[in-house]
Amino acid sequence: MKALAEFIMAGRLKASLVACLGNLLPFVSPAAVALVTLRKSYADAFIVTLWAVLPLVAMLKVAGDKVSEADGLMVWAALLSVPVVVLSALVLRASASWSRTLLAIIGASILLALAVKVVLAAKLEAVRGVLLEMLKQIGEQEQGISLMFSDLFLAGLLAWAMALMAVVALLLGRWWQALLYNPGGFQKEFHALRMQKGVAMALLAGLSACYLLPQDYFTWGNVLGLPLLLSGIALVHHVVTFAQLGGHWLVIFYFGLILLIGPLSTVLVGLGFLDSMLDLRARFAARKSDS
């Protein structure tokens, strides 16, 4: 990974090459955009961003009907996540604050998804048909699960996909930056990730409201919960390092997160919220110093 980061930072041409060809691998292209935006000039970031979106635009224009509706929506999500990455990288570069950066990510993702809901309404309608057919094939209807997906529901799903892609890409880009210029800095920065009390309360209130409202708003709750989810993950990383438990516990944690993504995500959101209210890291440190 460090060699790839060095290659990206070796020059505009090499960075553009990785941004273009990196679309063949998950998160590589937007992470390259994030790294260049975090470290180099705005002109470099603009050019590398153009090369990152070029293959995606070409796929939408050239492939056309050969791309399925569901795959087409994912291409749109990948395409729109790139400007979200650029914006969030600029916020992180200026503020060095992950809490502000995460708010920028979800704000930009929500606005773009609402714009897509208006501009690409026909695309969302086609995707809804694909999802309904998929759920019917796996027998979800027999389990009493509603199969009605509105445009608002699908737009929220798109916002969540964009926000998640942007978060992962920015984390990877920031990690690369630390490997090259600030060894160990990313770990310290990520372990300290914690939302402010007022922001955490607003996010939890919005998330709860979305879950209590009709199904159309469910996916929007996932978008609002993303900063608290990442805060909970950061707290887990901090505890493992603080207690000197060993890296294998993080492997077990992520394996469990994949298998139990629903219940464990809820627990992590709760941990992120509690940490915002109580500053659990400071309490752990105080208890250790007292002992």
N, C-alpha and C positions, 0 to 999 in steps of 0.2 A: 504493500500500500504506500509506503514511503517513497518507493521508486516511482510509482505512478504520480504521486503528488509533485515530486521533483521534476518529472517530465512535463507536467502541466505548467509549472512555474518557470520552465526553461525559456519560454517565449510565446508570443501571441499565436504563431502558427501551430505549435504543438498543443497549446491549450484548445485551440479551435478544432484540431483533429480529434482530440479526446471528447470534446463536447459533441461533435458530430457523430463519431462512431460509437460513442458511449451509450447511445440509445439502444444498442443491441443488448446491453446488460442493465439490470435494474439499478437505478439511482446514480450511475456513474456520470452520466451527462449533466444532470442538474447539480450534482456535487461538485463537478468541475467548474460550473458557472458560479456556485457559491464560493469556492476557493478563490477564484479570480476576482470576484466582487469584493471579497473580504480583504484582499491583499493588494490588488493592483489598481490602476487608474480606471475612471469611469469609461474611458474610450475602450480600453481592453475588455472590460466587462460587457459593454454593448456589443462588440464584435463577437465575442465568444458566445453570448446569448443568442445572437442571430444564427450562428452555426449549430447551436443546440436545438433550436426550433425548426430549422430548415428541413431535416428529415421527417419530422412529424407533419409539417405542412404538406410536404411532398406526398406523404402517405395518404393524407386525407384527399388531396387533389388528384393524384395519379391513380391510386388504387381504386378510389371511388366505390362503386358497387361491390367490388371484390372483398371489401372489408365488412364484416358483419356489424349489425347495429350496436351490439354490446361492445365489441372490440373498438368500434369507432368512438364510442363514448369514452372508453379508457384512453384512446389516443388524445381525445380532447382534454381529458383530465391531465394527462402527462404534459400536453402543450401548455395548458393554462397554469400548471404548477410552476413552470419556469419563471414567469414574471413574479409569482409569489415568492419564489426563492430569491430572486434579485432584490425585491423590496425588503424581505426579512433580513437578508445579508447586509443591506445598507443600514437597517435599523440596528442590527447587532454590532456592526462596525462603528457606528456613531455612539451607541449607548453602552456597549458591552453588557447589556442586560438581557438575559434570556426571557424574563417575564414580559418585558415590553415586546420582544421579538415574537413570542408566541401569540400575543394579542394581535400583532400586525399580521401574522399568518392567518389566524382564524377570521380576522376582519376582511382581509383581501380575498380569502377563499369564499366567504359568504357573499360578498359583493359580486365576484365573478360568477358564482353559481346562479345567483338571481338573474344576472345578465344572460346567462346561457338559457335559463328557463324561458326568457322572453324571445331570444333570438333563435334558439334551436328547439322550439317546442315540438316540431315534427320529429326530431331525433329522439327526444324523450318519450314521445308516444310510441315510436318503434321499439325502443328499449323496454318499455313497459310490457309490450306484447311478448318479447323474448323472455323476460323474467317470469311472466305468468306461465308460459309454456314450460319453462324449466321446472317451476315449482309443481306443476301438475304432473310432470313426468316422475318426480321423486316422491309423489304422494302426499305432499304437504296439505293439500286441501282436505284429505280424509282426517287430518288431525285437528281440524277446526280452525286453522290459521287463515286469517283474511288474506285474500290474494289481490286486493285492490291497492294499487300503487299509484298515487297521484303525481302530477308534475312536481308538486312541492316536495313530496317524499324523495323523488329521484334527484331533484336539485340539491337537496340536503345530502344525499349519498355522494353526489359529485363533489360538493364542498368538502365533505369528510375525506374523500380520496385525494383531492388536491392538497388539503392541509396536511394529511399524513405523508404524502410524497415530499412536500416541502420541508417538513420537520426532519424526516430521515435524511434527505439530501443535505440540509444545512448542518445537521449533526456530523455527517460524514465530512463535509467540507471544512468545518471547524476543527475536527480531529486531525485532518491532513495539515491544516495550518499550524496546529500545535506541534505536530511531529516535526515540521520543518523549522519552526521559529521559536517555539515555546514548549519544549518537552515537559510533559506533566501538567501543563496549564489547562488542557481540556478537562482532565479528570477533576481538578480543583474547581473549575468553573461549573461543570455539570453537577457535581456533588452539592454545590451551593444553590442549585436551582430551587426557587421557592416563590410562590405567588404572594403578593401583598394581601392583607386581610380583606380589604374592601373589594379587591378584584376577585378573590376567591369566593367571597360571599355572593357577588353578582353572578359569577359563572355557575355556582352551584344552584342558585335560584333559577337561572335561565335553563339549566339542564333539567332540573326537577319539573319546571313548568312544561318543557317540551315532552317529557315522559308522561306527564299527567294529561296533556292535551291529546286529541285524536292522533291516530297512527301517522298522519301526514307530517307531523312535527318530530317524530322519533329520531330520524337521522340527524336533525339539527341539534338535538341534545348531545349526540356523539361528538359533533364538531365543538360545541361549547365545553365538553368535558375533556377535550384533548390536552389543554394546558395542565389541568389538575392530574390527569393520567401521567403525563411526563414528569410532573413534580413527584408523584408517588414512586415512579421508577427511579428517579434521581435519589430519593430517600433510601430506597432499597440498596442502591449502589453505595451510598454513604455508610449505611449500617454495616454492610459486608466489609468495607475497608476499615471502618472505625473499630469493629470487633475483631478484625484480622481473621476472618472466617475462611478465606481462600477463594480463589476465582471459580472453583468448581460449583460453589453455591449459586453464582450468577448463571452458570450454564443450566443448573437445575431450575432456577427461577424462570429463565426464558423458555425452557422446554415446557414448564407448567403453564406459562402464559399462552403458548401456542395451543396447548391441549384444552385449557380452561379459559379461553380468552374472555368470554362473557362474565362469569362470576369473578375472576381474578381482576379484570379491568375495573369492575365496580369497587372492589377492595382497594385497588391502587388509587382510584379517584378519591375515595374516602381518606386514604392516608395522605394524599396531597392536600386535601382540604384541612385535615387536622394539623398537618405540619404548618400550614399557613396561619392557622389560629394560635398554635401553641409553640411554634419554633422548636420542634422536637430535637433538632441537631444541637441547639444550644443547651437543652436539658440533658442530653446524653453527655455532652462535654462537661457540664457542671457536676453531674453525678460521678463521672470518672475522676474529676479533680478532687471531689470530696472524699472519695474512697482512697 
